[in-house]
Amino acid sequence: MTASCCFQDGNPQDGRGWATRFAPSPTGFLHLGHAAAALVAWHAACDSGGRFLLRIEDIDPGRCREAFEAAIVEDLAWLGIVPDGAVRRQSDHMADYRGVLDELAGRGLLYPCFCTRADIRREAAEAAHAPHHAPDGTLAYGGTCRGLSAAERGERIAAGVPHVLRLDMARATAEAGGDVMNWREWVGGERRMVSAPVAPFGDVVLARKDCPASYHLCVTHDDALQGVSLVTRGEDLRPATSVHRLLQVLMGWPAPDYVHHPLLLDDAGRRLAKRDRAQTLRALRAAGYDARAVRDAAMGKAALPA
């Protein structure tokens, strides 16, 4: 799980220390997998003389809680991790994300989609060909609402029909100069150029009623705004990198380097997750484990003592 070995000299492009971030959602207490993710980012920044940032991704008001946000800061401090600078809370900056959506809409790259999740599943089931899944495993949208006229869209919006905003992938990739996205990724201690097509994701959602801006949009905006130069995250998010690179190209944002680290798994081979009631850091602390033992377990250096 260790990742600092190949980053201790900092960014090879400018010799500066890495600016990294840990960006949890306050929807539950942190578990050992979160500790591992935070430690990878923290070590990369500290070992290179850079900056470690904490960002709270609380764009989903229905699931996020202030109590969990406070617990995040407390648990990180117990591990010995203190962020550099103020914590950025995404819910305080919705106007920033709205501005990005307005710009993309003004360039003809967004359209309202009135299909429900049930509609999309039904259309996929009724299609003559096998349903198309995006690289991240989700069901790709077939584009039903893409061809609606401006008048039809206006009538439905005026009538209060719920809708999301989707990125017109064909138009977006044409403006970006092609479907293949490129980025720099650290693999096995080596910095490599990686390429992947973005079109297989289909017309991704960038905003919805219950979440005014999507993860894809918020994370790329904030990485650019905060000067994040090295994005460290779990390997489950690697497929999304092509979508993020497309948004960076469209908005003229800088491209950071990426590290996608292995995920911690439970005894059944499943990744640790809040929904599966993975043991939390505060439960480990209450059970008498010290911070060093938990850090070592998170980084794969030693198992937690029985």
N, C-alpha and C positions, 0 to 999 in steps of 0.2 A: 504493500500500500504506500510505501514511502515514495515521495515524488520530488523531494528537495534536491536530490543529488545532481540532477541535470539542470537546475535553475540557479545554483548558488552564485554563478557569475552574472546573473541578470540577463537583460535583453541583449542578445548579440547584435542587434541593429544599432543601438545607441549606447550600450554599456550601462544603462540605468537599471536600478532595481525594479522588480516587477510591482505593478499595482494590481492587487488581486481583490476578490470580494467573496463573501459568504452571504447568500441571499435566501434565507429560509422564509417559509410562509407561517404565520402564527396561527396554525390550525390545530396545534397539539404541542405536547412537550417534546423536546429534542431527545433522540435516541442515539445509539452508538454509531449508526450510519451517518447521522448529522455531524457527530463529533469527528468522524473520519474526514468528511468533506471540508469541515472548517479547518482542521489541522493541515490538510494538504495545501489549502490556500494560504494559511497563516505561515507555514514553513517556507513556502515559495517566496513570500514577501519578505519575511525576516532574514532568511539566509542570503538574500540578494541585496539587502539594505533598502527595500522598497516600502510599500504601504499596503496594509491590510484593512479593507473596508467592510463594514456591516451594513447590509441593506435589508429592509423588511418588505417582503413582497405580499402586501395585504390588499390586493386589488379586488379580492372576492369578499365583499362585506358580509355575505351570508355565512361564511365559514371561519373568518378570522376573529380573534378575540384579543383584547388588550392584555389580559392576564397571561396569555401565551407569549406575547411579545416581551413582557417584562421577564418572563421565565427564560427566554432565549438569552437575554443579556446576562442574567444571573448565572445560567449554566455555563456560558462561555467564560465568564470571569472565574468560575470555580475550576475550569480546565486550565486557567492561566492565559486565556486569550482575550486581549483587550483591543478593540478596533482603533485605528488611527482616524481621528476626526469625528464629526457628527454622524449619527446613524441616519440614513435616508429611508424615510417611510413613504412608500409609493402612493398611498392614499392621499398624501398631502400635495401631490403633484399631478393630479388628474388633468389639469389644464395643459400641462406640458404634452401629455399623450394626445389630448384632443387636438392640439396644434399640429401634431404629426399626421393624425387622421385627416384633418382638414386639408393639409397640403397634398396628401396622396389622393384624396377625393378630387381636389382641384385639378389634378393632372389626369383624371379619368382612370385611376388605378383601383378604385374601390366601387363596389356596388352593393345595394341592400339585398339580402337573401331572406325570403319569408318561409323557407322550408323548415319544418321541425325535424328533430332527430328521428322521429318515427317516420316522417316522409322520406328521409334519406335512406333509412334502412329498408323501407318498403320498395322504393325505386331500385335499390341495389338487388333486392331479392327477385324483383320482377324482370330485371335486365336479362337479355338473351345470353350475355357473356358473364363470366365469373365476376363478382364484385371486385373493384379495384381498391386495394389498401395502400395507404401512404407508407413511406419507409419507417415511420414510427409505429406502424401497426394499426393506426386508426383508419376508419372507412373514409376514403377520399370522396369529396363532393363531386357529383356528376355535372353540375353547372346549370341546373334547371332554371334558376332565376337570372342567369347571366344575360339572357337575351330579351328580358322584359324591356319595354320601351320606357322612356322617361315619364310619360304620362301614366302608364300602369304602375310604376314604382311610386309616383307621387300620390296616386289615388289610394294605394294600400297604406302608405305611411299616414296620410290624412285620416284614414279610417281607423288608425290605431292598431293595425296588424303588427304583431311582434316581429322583429327582424334582427338579423346580425349584419355586420359589415364584412364582406369578403374581399380579399385581394384578387384582382383579375390576373391570374398567373401568366396568361399568354401576353397580355399587354405589359406586365411588369418585367418579364424576362426579355421582351423585345426592347424595352427601354434600357434594361441593364446590359444589353449587348450579347445575350445568350442565356441558355438554360443551365450551363455548367458553372457551378460556383467553386472558387478556390480559396483555401485558407492554409495557414501554417499551424501544424499540430506536432506536439512532442510525443513521440512513440518510442518506448524503450530507451530513453535518454537521448534520442536523436530528433532534431528539428526537421520536419518533412513538409513538403507541399502536398496537400490532399485536395482532390477534386470529387465532386458529386453533383448529379443533376438535381434540380429543385422542382421541376415540373411534376414529378410523381406525387408531390404533396397535394396537387390540385389547388383550388382556390381557398386558401387557408382563411380562417376567421381571425380578424384583427380587433373586433369589438362586438359585444353583445349587451343586451339590456341589463343582465345581472352582473356583468363585469365590463365596465365601460371601455376597457382596453385590454388586449390579450397579453399573455405571458411573452409571446414572441416580440411584440412591439415594445413593451415596457422594458424588457431586459436589454434589448439592443440599444434603446434610447439611453438608458441609464449607464450602461457600460461606456458609451461614447461620452456622455456628459461628465462622468466621474473619472475619465481617463484610465479606465481599466485596460491594462496591456496584456494580462494573462488571465484567461477564463479557465478556471479549474472546476470541473463538475463530473458527475457520474457518467459512466459509459452509456447509460440508458438514454442520455440526452444527445449523444453524438449525431443521430440522424437529423435532429433539428438544426444542426449547424448550417446546412445549406439554406434554410429559410432565413436564418439570422444574417447570413452573409448577403442574401438578396436585399434585405431591408437596409443593411449597411451601405450597399452600393447605391440603392435608390435614393437614400438620404444623404449621401456623401459623408458618412461616418467612418472613422478609422477602423481598420480590421485588427483585432487583438490576436495574439497567439492562443492556442487551445490545448488543454490537457483533459483527457477523459479517463478518469481513474476507475478501477474495479469497484463494484458494489459489495458491501458486506451482506452476507447471506445468513439466514437462520439455519437451524439443524435440518430443516426440510428442504434446504436449497433455494428458498425464496428470499428475495431481497428484503431487508428490514424496512418496515413501513408502519406509519401511524395506524392505518386502518386495520393492521393485523396485530395491534397492541404490542408492538416491539417494546422491550424493556427500556424505560426512559433513563436519562442521565440522573434525574433527581431520585429515581427509585434506587439506582445503584449507589448514589451518595447516601441515601437513607439506610441502605443495607450495610454501610460501613466501608465501602471501597474508597480508596483515596484517588485523587485526580491523576497521579502518575500511572497507576495501574489501569485506569480507564483510558488514558491517552495511549498507552502501550497496546492495549487490546484493540483500540480503534485503528491504529496504524499497523496492526498485524505483527507486532513485535513479540507479544506474549498473550496467552489466554488469561482471562480473568481467573484469579484463584478461586477454587471451590469454597 
